[in-house]
Amino acid sequence: MELSTRYNPQETEERWYNYWMEKDYFHSEPDEREPFTIIIPPPNVTGVLHMG
């Protein structure tokens, strides 16, 4: 198998998009529940984790 020396985003994205379509990854099943929104998401650990 020979690897390309240049990245071709169109080729890569098309291949993955077709895979996702085959696996039905874009399928959803809407329901009747009331939607909700989280305005302030939980904090992320972006530094050294500590207690206190």
C-alpha distance matrix in Angstrom:
0.0 3.8 6.5 9.8 12.8 15.1 15.7 16.7 19.1 20.0 16.6 16.1 19.8 19.8 17.0 18.9 22.2 21.4 20.4 23.7 25.7 24.4 25.5 28.7 28.4 30.9 33.6 36.8 40.1 42.9 46.1 49.7 49.7 50.9 48.0 48.3 47.1 46.8 48.2 47.6 44.5 44.7 44.1 40.7 40.4 39.5 41.2 42.5 43.6 47.3 50.2 53.0
3.8 0.0 3.8 6.6 9.3 12.0 13.2 14.5 17.3 18.5 15.4 15.3 19.1 19.4 17.2 19.3 22.4 22.1 21.5 24.6 26.6 25.9 27.0 30.0 29.5 31.6 34.6 37.7 41.2 43.8 47.1 50.5 50.5 51.4 48.4 48.6 47.1 46.7 47.8 47.2 44.3 44.6 43.8 40.4 40.2 38.9 40.6 42.1 43.5 47.2 50.2 52.9
6.5 3.8 0.0 3.8 6.5 8.8 9.8 11.5 14.3 16.0 13.3 12.8 16.6 17.5 15.6 17.3 20.5 20.8 20.2 23.0 25.2 25.0 25.9 28.7 27.7 29.6 32.9 35.8 39.4 41.8 45.0 48.4 48.2 48.9 45.8 45.8 44.1 43.6 44.6 43.9 41.0 41.4 40.5 37.1 36.9 35.5 37.2 38.9 40.4 44.1 47.2 49.7
9.8 6.6 3.8 0.0 3.8 5.4 7.0 8.7 12.0 13.6 11.4 11.6 15.3 16.2 15.1 17.1 19.9 20.5 20.6 23.1 25.1 25.4 26.6 29.0 28.0 29.4 32.8 35.8 39.4 41.5 44.9 48.2 48.0 48.5 45.3 45.3 43.5 43.1 43.8 43.3 40.7 41.3 40.4 37.1 37.1 35.5 37.4 39.4 41.0 44.8 47.9 50.2
12.8 9.3 6.5 3.8 0.0 3.8 6.9 9.5 12.8 15.1 13.7 13.8 17.1 18.6 18.0 19.6 22.3 23.3 23.5 25.6 27.8 28.4 29.4 31.7 30.3 31.6 35.1 37.9 41.6 43.5 46.8 49.9 49.6 49.8 46.4 46.2 44.2 43.5 43.9 43.2 40.7 41.3 40.1 36.8 36.6 34.6 36.3 38.4 40.3 44.0 47.3 49.5
15.1 12.0 8.8 5.4 3.8 0.0 3.8 6.3 9.5 11.9 11.3 11.5 14.5 16.2 16.2 17.7 20.0 21.4 22.0 23.8 25.9 26.9 28.0 29.9 28.4 29.3 32.9 35.6 39.3 41.0 44.4 47.4 47.1 47.2 43.7 43.5 41.4 40.9 41.2 40.7 38.4 39.3 38.2 35.0 35.2 33.1 35.1 37.5 39.4 43.1 46.4 48.3
15.7 13.2 9.8 7.0 6.9 3.8 0.0 3.8 6.1 9.1 8.7 8.3 11.0 13.1 13.3 14.3 16.6 18.3 18.9 20.4 22.6 23.8 24.8 26.5 24.8 25.6 29.3 31.9 35.6 37.2 40.6 43.6 43.3 43.4 40.0 39.8 37.8 37.4 37.8 37.4 35.0 36.0 35.1 32.1 32.5 30.6 32.9 35.3 37.0 40.8 43.9 45.8
16.7 14.5 11.5 8.7 9.5 6.3 3.8 0.0 3.8 5.6 5.6 6.4 8.7 10.2 11.1 12.7 14.3 15.9 17.1 18.6 20.3 21.7 23.2 24.6 23.3 23.7 27.4 30.1 33.8 35.5 39.0 42.0 42.0 42.1 38.8 38.9 37.1 37.1 37.5 37.5 35.3 36.7 36.1 33.3 34.1 32.4 35.0 37.6 39.0 42.8 45.7 47.6
19.1 17.3 14.3 12.0 12.8 9.5 6.1 3.8 0.0 3.8 5.5 5.1 5.8 8.3 9.8 10.5 11.7 14.0 15.3 16.1 17.9 19.8 21.0 22.0 20.4 20.5 24.3 26.8 30.5 32.0 35.5 38.4 38.3 38.4 35.0 35.2 33.3 33.4 33.9 34.0 31.9 33.4 33.0 30.4 31.5 30.0 32.8 35.5 36.8 40.5 43.3 45.1
20.0 18.5 16.0 13.6 15.1 11.9 9.1 5.6 3.8 0.0 3.8 5.5 5.3 6.0 8.5 10.1 10.3 12.1 14.2 15.2 16.2 18.2 20.0 20.7 19.7 19.5 23.1 25.9 29.6 31.1 34.7 37.7 38.0 38.1 34.9 35.5 34.0 34.4 35.1 35.6 33.6 35.3 35.3 32.9 34.3 33.0 35.9 38.7 39.8 43.5 46.1 47.8
16.6 15.4 13.3 11.4 13.7 11.3 8.7 5.6 5.5 3.8 0.0 3.8 5.6 5.3 6.2 8.8 10.0 10.8 12.5 14.4 15.5 16.8 18.7 20.1 19.4 19.9 23.3 26.4 30.1 32.0 35.6 38.8 39.1 39.6 36.6 37.2 35.9 36.3 37.2 37.6 35.3 36.8 36.8 34.2 35.3 34.2 37.1 39.6 40.5 44.3 47.0 48.9
16.1 15.3 12.8 11.6 13.8 11.5 8.3 6.4 5.1 5.5 3.8 0.0 3.8 5.5 5.2 6.3 8.5 10.1 10.8 12.4 14.3 15.6 16.8 18.4 17.2 18.1 21.6 24.5 28.2 30.2 33.7 36.9 37.0 37.5 34.4 34.8 33.4 33.6 34.7 34.8 32.3 33.6 33.6 30.9 31.9 30.9 33.7 36.1 37.0 40.8 43.4 45.4
19.8 19.1 16.6 15.3 17.1 14.5 11.0 8.7 5.8 5.3 5.6 3.8 0.0 3.8 5.4 5.2 5.9 8.5 9.8 10.4 12.0 14.1 15.3 16.1 14.8 15.1 18.7 21.4 25.2 26.9 30.5 33.6 33.7 34.2 31.1 31.6 30.3 30.8 31.8 32.3 30.0 31.5 31.8 29.4 30.9 30.1 33.1 35.7 36.4 40.1 42.5 44.4
19.8 19.4 17.5 16.2 18.6 16.2 13.1 10.2 8.3 6.0 5.3 5.5 3.8 0.0 3.8 5.5 5.1 6.1 8.6 9.9 10.5 12.3 14.3 15.2 14.7 14.9 18.2 21.4 25.0 27.0 30.6 33.8 34.4 35.1 32.2 33.2 32.2 33.0 34.2 35.0 32.7 34.4 35.0 32.7 34.3 33.6 36.8 39.3 39.8 43.5 45.8 47.7
17.0 17.2 15.6 15.1 18.0 16.2 13.3 11.1 9.8 8.5 6.2 5.2 5.4 3.8 0.0 3.8 5.5 5.3 6.3 8.8 10.1 10.8 12.6 14.4 14.1 15.2 18.3 21.6 25.2 27.6 31.1 34.5 35.0 36.0 33.2 34.2 33.3 33.9 35.4 36.0 33.4 34.7 35.2 32.7 34.0 33.6 36.5 38.8 39.2 42.9 45.2 47.4
18.9 19.3 17.3 17.1 19.6 17.7 14.3 12.7 10.5 10.1 8.8 6.3 5.2 5.5 3.8 0.0 3.8 5.4 5.0 6.1 8.6 9.8 10.6 12.2 11.1 12.5 15.7 18.8 22.4 24.7 28.2 31.6 31.8 32.8 30.0 30.7 29.9 30.4 32.0 32.5 29.8 31.1 31.6 29.3 30.6 30.4 33.5 35.7 35.9 39.5 41.7 43.9
22.2 22.4 20.5 19.9 22.3 20.0 16.6 14.3 11.7 10.3 10.0 8.5 5.9 5.1 5.5 3.8 0.0 3.8 5.4 5.1 6.2 8.6 9.9 10.4 9.6 10.0 13.4 16.5 20.2 22.3 25.9 29.2 29.7 30.6 27.9 29.0 28.4 29.3 30.9 31.8 29.4 31.1 32.0 30.0 31.8 31.7 34.9 37.3 37.4 41.0 43.0 44.9
21.4 22.1 20.8 20.5 23.3 21.4 18.3 15.9 14.0 12.1 10.8 10.1 8.5 6.1 5.3 5.4 3.8 0.0 3.8 5.5 5.1 6.2 8.7 9.8 10.3 11.2 13.8 17.4 20.8 23.3 26.9 30.4 31.2 32.5 30.1 31.5 31.2 32.3 34.1 35.1 32.6 34.2 35.3 33.2 34.9 35.0 38.2 40.4 40.3 43.9 45.9 47.9
20.4 21.5 20.2 20.6 23.5 22.0 18.9 17.1 15.3 14.2 12.5 10.8 9.8 8.6 6.3 5.0 5.4 3.8 0.0 3.8 5.4 5.1 6.3 8.6 8.8 10.9 13.4 16.8 20.2 23.0 26.4 30.0 30.6 32.1 29.7 30.9 30.7 31.5 33.6 34.3 31.5 32.7 33.8 31.6 33.1 33.4 36.4 38.4 38.2 41.7 43.6 45.9
23.7 24.6 23.0 23.1 25.6 23.8 20.4 18.6 16.1 15.2 14.4 12.4 10.4 9.9 8.8 6.1 5.1 5.5 3.8 0.0 3.8 5.5 5.1 6.1 5.3 7.3 10.0 13.3 16.7 19.4 22.8 26.3 26.9 28.3 25.9 27.2 27.0 27.9 30.1 31.0 28.3 29.7 31.0 29.1 30.9 31.3 34.6 36.6 36.2 39.7 41.4 43.5
25.7 26.6 25.2 25.1 27.8 25.9 22.6 20.3 17.9 16.2 15.5 14.3 12.0 10.5 10.1 8.6 6.2 5.1 5.4 3.8 0.0 3.8 5.4 5.0 6.3 6.9 9.0 12.6 15.9 18.6 22.1 25.6 26.7 28.2 26.1 27.9 28.0 29.4 31.6 32.9 30.5 32.1 33.7 32.1 34.1 34.6 37.9 40.1 39.6 43.0 44.5 46.6
24.4 25.9 25.0 25.4 28.4 26.9 23.8 21.7 19.8 18.2 16.8 15.6 14.1 12.3 10.8 9.8 8.6 6.2 5.1 5.5 3.8 0.0 3.8 5.5 7.9 9.7 10.8 14.5 17.4 20.6 23.8 27.5 28.6 30.5 28.6 30.4 30.8 32.1 34.5 35.6 33.0 34.3 35.9 34.1 35.9 36.5 39.7 41.6 41.0 44.4 45.9 48.2
25.5 27.0 25.9 26.6 29.4 28.0 24.8 23.2 21.0 20.0 18.7 16.8 15.3 14.3 12.6 10.6 9.9 8.7 6.3 5.1 5.4 3.8 0.0 3.8 5.5 8.5 9.3 12.6 15.4 18.7 21.7 25.5 26.3 28.3 26.5 28.1 28.6 29.7 32.3 33.2 30.4 31.5 33.2 31.4 33.2 34.1 37.3 39.0 38.2 41.4 42.8 45.1
28.7 30.0 28.7 29.0 31.7 29.9 26.5 24.6 22.0 20.7 20.1 18.4 16.1 15.2 14.4 12.2 10.4 9.8 8.6 6.1 5.0 5.5 3.8 0.0 3.8 5.5 5.6 9.2 12.0 15.2 18.4 22.1 23.2 25.2 23.4 25.4 26.1 27.5 30.2 31.5 29.0 30.5 32.4 31.1 33.2 34.2 37.6 39.4 38.5 41.6 42.9 44.9
28.4 29.5 27.7 28.0 30.3 28.4 24.8 23.3 20.4 19.7 19.4 17.2 14.8 14.7 14.1 11.1 9.6 10.3 8.8 5.3 6.3 7.9 5.5 3.8 0.0 3.8 5.5 8.4 11.7 14.6 17.7 21.3 21.8 23.5 21.3 22.8 23.2 24.3 26.9 28.0 25.4 26.8 28.7 27.3 29.4 30.4 33.8 35.7 34.8 38.0 39.3 41.3
30.9 31.6 29.6 29.4 31.6 29.3 25.6 23.7 20.5 19.5 19.9 18.1 15.1 14.9 15.2 12.5 10.0 11.2 10.9 7.3 6.9 9.7 8.5 5.5 3.8 0.0 3.8 6.5 10.2 12.4 15.9 19.3 20.1 21.4 19.2 21.0 21.3 23.0 25.3 26.9 24.7 26.6 28.6 27.6 30.1 31.0 34.5 36.7 35.9 39.0 40.2 41.9
33.6 34.6 32.9 32.8 35.1 32.9 29.3 27.4 24.3 23.1 23.3 21.6 18.7 18.2 18.3 15.7 13.4 13.8 13.4 10.0 9.0 10.8 9.3 5.6 5.5 3.8 0.0 3.8 7.0 9.8 13.2 16.8 17.9 19.8 18.2 20.5 21.5 23.4 26.1 27.9 25.8 27.7 30.0 29.3 31.9 33.2 36.7 38.7 37.5 40.5 41.4 43.1
36.8 37.7 35.8 35.8 37.9 35.6 31.9 30.1 26.8 25.9 26.4 24.5 21.4 21.4 21.6 18.8 16.5 17.4 16.8 13.3 12.6 14.5 12.6 9.2 8.4 6.5 3.8 0.0 3.8 6.2 9.6 13.1 14.1 16.1 14.7 17.1 18.5 20.7 23.6 25.5 23.7 25.6 28.3 28.1 30.9 32.4 35.9 38.0 36.5 39.2 39.8 41.3
40.1 41.2 39.4 39.4 41.6 39.3 35.6 33.8 30.5 29.6 30.1 28.2 25.2 25.0 25.2 22.4 20.2 20.8 20.2 16.7 15.9 17.4 15.4 12.0 11.7 10.2 7.0 3.8 0.0 3.8 6.5 10.2 11.7 14.2 13.7 16.6 18.7 21.1 24.2 26.4 24.8 26.6 29.7 29.7 32.7 34.5 37.9 39.8 38.0 40.5 40.8 42.2
42.9 43.8 41.8 41.5 43.5 41.0 37.2 35.5 32.0 31.1 32.0 30.2 26.9 27.0 27.6 24.7 22.3 23.3 23.0 19.4 18.6 20.6 18.7 15.2 14.6 12.4 9.8 6.2 3.8 0.0 3.8 7.0 8.7 10.8 10.5 13.7 16.2 19.0 22.0 24.5 23.3 25.5 28.8 29.3 32.4 34.3 37.8 39.8 38.0 40.3 40.4 41.5
46.1 47.1 45.0 44.9 46.8 44.4 40.6 39.0 35.5 34.7 35.6 33.7 30.5 30.6 31.1 28.2 25.9 26.9 26.4 22.8 22.1 23.8 21.7 18.4 17.7 15.9 13.2 9.6 6.5 3.8 0.0 3.8 5.7 8.7 9.6 13.0 16.1 19.0 22.0 24.6 23.7 25.7 29.1 30.0 33.2 35.3 38.7 40.5 38.4 40.4 40.2 41.2
49.7 50.5 48.4 48.2 49.9 47.4 43.6 42.0 38.4 37.7 38.8 36.9 33.6 33.8 34.5 31.6 29.2 30.4 30.0 26.3 25.6 27.5 25.5 22.1 21.3 19.3 16.8 13.1 10.2 7.0 3.8 0.0 3.8 6.5 8.8 12.3 15.7 18.9 21.8 24.6 24.2 26.3 29.9 31.2 34.6 36.7 40.1 41.9 39.7 41.4 40.9 41.6
49.7 50.5 48.2 48.0 49.6 47.1 43.3 42.0 38.3 38.0 39.1 37.0 33.7 34.4 35.0 31.8 29.7 31.2 30.6 26.9 26.7 28.6 26.3 23.2 21.8 20.1 17.9 14.1 11.7 8.7 5.7 3.8 0.0 3.8 6.2 9.2 12.8 15.7 18.7 21.4 21.0 23.0 26.7 28.2 31.5 33.8 37.1 38.8 36.5 38.0 37.4 38.0
50.9 51.4 48.9 48.5 49.8 47.2 43.4 42.1 38.4 38.1 39.6 37.5 34.2 35.1 36.0 32.8 30.6 32.5 32.1 28.3 28.2 30.5 28.3 25.2 23.5 21.4 19.8 16.1 14.2 10.8 8.7 6.5 3.8 0.0 3.8 6.6 10.2 13.4 16.0 19.0 19.2 21.5 25.1 27.0 30.5 32.7 35.9 37.8 35.6 37.1 36.5 36.7
48.0 48.4 45.8 45.3 46.4 43.7 40.0 38.8 35.0 34.9 36.6 34.4 31.1 32.2 33.2 30.0 27.9 30.1 29.7 25.9 26.1 28.6 26.5 23.4 21.3 19.2 18.2 14.7 13.7 10.5 9.6 8.8 6.2 3.8 0.0 3.8 7.0 10.4 13.0 16.1 16.1 18.7 22.2 23.9 27.5 29.4 32.8 34.9 32.9 34.6 34.3 34.6
48.3 48.6 45.8 45.3 46.2 43.5 39.8 38.9 35.2 35.5 37.2 34.8 31.6 33.2 34.2 30.7 29.0 31.5 30.9 27.2 27.9 30.4 28.1 25.4 22.8 21.0 20.5 17.1 16.6 13.7 13.0 12.3 9.2 6.6 3.8 0.0 3.8 6.9 9.6 12.5 12.8 15.4 18.9 20.9 24.5 26.5 29.7 31.8 29.8 31.4 31.0 31.1
47.1 47.1 44.1 43.5 44.2 41.4 37.8 37.1 33.3 34.0 35.9 33.4 30.3 32.2 33.3 29.9 28.4 31.2 30.7 27.0 28.0 30.8 28.6 26.1 23.2 21.3 21.5 18.5 18.7 16.2 16.1 15.7 12.8 10.2 7.0 3.8 0.0 3.8 6.0 9.1 9.7 12.8 16.0 18.1 21.8 23.4 26.7 29.0 27.3 29.0 28.9 28.8
46.8 46.7 43.6 43.1 43.5 40.9 37.4 37.1 33.4 34.4 36.3 33.6 30.8 33.0 33.9 30.4 29.3 32.3 31.5 27.9 29.4 32.1 29.7 27.5 24.3 23.0 23.4 20.7 21.1 19.0 19.0 18.9 15.7 13.4 10.4 6.9 3.8 0.0 3.8 5.7 6.1 9.1 12.4 14.7 18.3 20.1 23.3 25.5 23.7 25.3 25.2 25.1
48.2 47.8 44.6 43.8 43.9 41.2 37.8 37.5 33.9 35.1 37.2 34.7 31.8 34.2 35.4 32.0 30.9 34.1 33.6 30.1 31.6 34.5 32.3 30.2 26.9 25.3 26.1 23.6 24.2 22.0 22.0 21.8 18.7 16.0 13.0 9.6 6.0 3.8 0.0 3.8 6.3 9.7 12.2 14.8 18.4 19.7 22.8 25.3 23.9 25.3 25.3 24.8
47.6 47.2 43.9 43.3 43.2 40.7 37.4 37.5 34.0 35.6 37.6 34.8 32.3 35.0 36.0 32.5 31.8 35.1 34.3 31.0 32.9 35.6 33.2 31.5 28.0 26.9 27.9 25.5 26.4 24.5 24.6 24.6 21.4 19.0 16.1 12.5 9.1 5.7 3.8 0.0 3.8 6.6 8.6 11.5 15.1 16.4 19.3 21.7 20.3 21.6 21.7 21.1
44.5 44.3 41.0 40.7 40.7 38.4 35.0 35.3 31.9 33.6 35.3 32.3 30.0 32.7 33.4 29.8 29.4 32.6 31.5 28.3 30.5 33.0 30.4 29.0 25.4 24.7 25.8 23.7 24.8 23.3 23.7 24.2 21.0 19.2 16.1 12.8 9.7 6.1 6.3 3.8 0.0 3.8 6.4 8.7 12.4 14.1 17.2 19.5 17.9 19.7 20.0 20.1
44.7 44.6 41.4 41.3 41.3 39.3 36.0 36.7 33.4 35.3 36.8 33.6 31.5 34.4 34.7 31.1 31.1 34.2 32.7 29.7 32.1 34.3 31.5 30.5 26.8 26.6 27.7 25.6 26.6 25.5 25.7 26.3 23.0 21.5 18.7 15.4 12.8 9.1 9.7 6.6 3.8 0.0 3.8 6.6 9.8 12.3 15.0 16.7 14.7 16.2 16.4 16.7
44.1 43.8 40.5 40.4 40.1 38.2 35.1 36.1 33.0 35.3 36.8 33.6 31.8 35.0 35.2 31.6 32.0 35.3 33.8 31.0 33.7 35.9 33.2 32.4 28.7 28.6 30.0 28.3 29.7 28.8 29.1 29.9 26.7 25.1 22.2 18.9 16.0 12.4 12.2 8.6 6.4 3.8 0.0 3.8 6.7 8.8 11.3 13.2 11.7 13.4 14.2 14.5
40.7 40.4 37.1 37.1 36.8 35.0 32.1 33.3 30.4 32.9 34.2 30.9 29.4 32.7 32.7 29.3 30.0 33.2 31.6 29.1 32.1 34.1 31.4 31.1 27.3 27.6 29.3 28.1 29.7 29.3 30.0 31.2 28.2 27.0 23.9 20.9 18.1 14.7 14.8 11.5 8.7 6.6 3.8 0.0 3.8 5.9 8.9 11.1 10.1 12.7 14.4 15.4
40.4 40.2 36.9 37.1 36.6 35.2 32.5 34.1 31.5 34.3 35.3 31.9 30.9 34.3 34.0 30.6 31.8 34.9 33.1 30.9 34.1 35.9 33.2 33.2 29.4 30.1 31.9 30.9 32.7 32.4 33.2 34.6 31.5 30.5 27.5 24.5 21.8 18.3 18.4 15.1 12.4 9.8 6.7 3.8 0.0 3.8 5.8 7.5 6.6 9.8 12.1 13.6
39.5 38.9 35.5 35.5 34.6 33.1 30.6 32.4 30.0 33.0 34.2 30.9 30.1 33.6 33.6 30.4 31.7 35.0 33.4 31.3 34.6 36.5 34.1 34.2 30.4 31.0 33.2 32.4 34.5 34.3 35.3 36.7 33.8 32.7 29.4 26.5 23.4 20.1 19.7 16.4 14.1 12.3 8.8 5.9 3.8 0.0 3.8 7.1 8.2 11.4 14.3 15.4
41.2 40.6 37.2 37.4 36.3 35.1 32.9 35.0 32.8 35.9 37.1 33.7 33.1 36.8 36.5 33.5 34.9 38.2 36.4 34.6 37.9 39.7 37.3 37.6 33.8 34.5 36.7 35.9 37.9 37.8 38.7 40.1 37.1 35.9 32.8 29.7 26.7 23.3 22.8 19.3 17.2 15.0 11.3 8.9 5.8 3.8 0.0 3.8 6.2 9.1 12.5 13.7
42.5 42.1 38.9 39.4 38.4 37.5 35.3 37.6 35.5 38.7 39.6 36.1 35.7 39.3 38.8 35.7 37.3 40.4 38.4 36.6 40.1 41.6 39.0 39.4 35.7 36.7 38.7 38.0 39.8 39.8 40.5 41.9 38.8 37.8 34.9 31.8 29.0 25.5 25.3 21.7 19.5 16.7 13.2 11.1 7.5 7.1 3.8 0.0 3.8 6.3 10.1 11.8
43.6 43.5 40.4 41.0 40.3 39.4 37.0 39.0 36.8 39.8 40.5 37.0 36.4 39.8 39.2 35.9 37.4 40.3 38.2 36.2 39.6 41.0 38.2 38.5 34.8 35.9 37.5 36.5 38.0 38.0 38.4 39.7 36.5 35.6 32.9 29.8 27.3 23.7 23.9 20.3 17.9 14.7 11.7 10.1 6.6 8.2 6.2 3.8 0.0 3.8 7.1 9.5
47.3 47.2 44.1 44.8 44.0 43.1 40.8 42.8 40.5 43.5 44.3 40.8 40.1 43.5 42.9 39.5 41.0 43.9 41.7 39.7 43.0 44.4 41.4 41.6 38.0 39.0 40.5 39.2 40.5 40.3 40.4 41.4 38.0 37.1 34.6 31.4 29.0 25.3 25.3 21.6 19.7 16.2 13.4 12.7 9.8 11.4 9.1 6.3 3.8 0.0 3.8 6.2
50.2 50.2 47.2 47.9 47.3 46.4 43.9 45.7 43.3 46.1 47.0 43.4 42.5 45.8 45.2 41.7 43.0 45.9 43.6 41.4 44.5 45.9 42.8 42.9 39.3 40.2 41.4 39.8 40.8 40.4 40.2 40.9 37.4 36.5 34.3 31.0 28.9 25.2 25.3 21.7 20.0 16.4 14.2 14.4 12.1 14.3 12.5 10.1 7.1 3.8 0.0 3.8
53.0 52.9 49.7 50.2 49.5 48.3 45.8 47.6 45.1 47.8 48.9 45.4 44.4 47.7 47.4 43.9 44.9 47.9 45.9 43.5 46.6 48.2 45.1 44.9 41.3 41.9 43.1 41.3 42.2 41.5 41.2 41.6 38.0 36.7 34.6 31.1 28.8 25.1 24.8 21.1 20.1 16.7 14.5 15.4 13.6 15.4 13.7 11.8 9.5 6.2 3.8 0.0
